[in-house]
Amino acid sequence: YIHKMFEGIKKFGSQGAALTKLALLQRKIAGHKTEVEENGVKAVVTGDGKLKELYVAGENLNNAVKVINEAITKAQKYAAEEMKDSMGDLSKVLGNLPKGM
């Protein structure tokens, strides 16, 4: 019994380390900036998909950045809700399958 208890603690520790690594990786990705400039348009985007800077024909359009990011966030929330609802329906279907399938 004690052996199994310590085995569970060991597993939790490795999961904790994995979650820490994942959090650090997410922070690293979010902090990365990618810059693209083409045909008079320059955009700077973070690794997590947020627009940080926008210039068109040399004009700073950063006042539009907040609005664009808000639209992206709303679209992502919508997509997440749709996926959650669909996955819920799918789990009901899969849960009703006969054992062994």
Helices and strands as residue ranges (DSSP letters): H 2-31, E 33-38, E 41-46, E 51-56, E 59-60, H 62-95
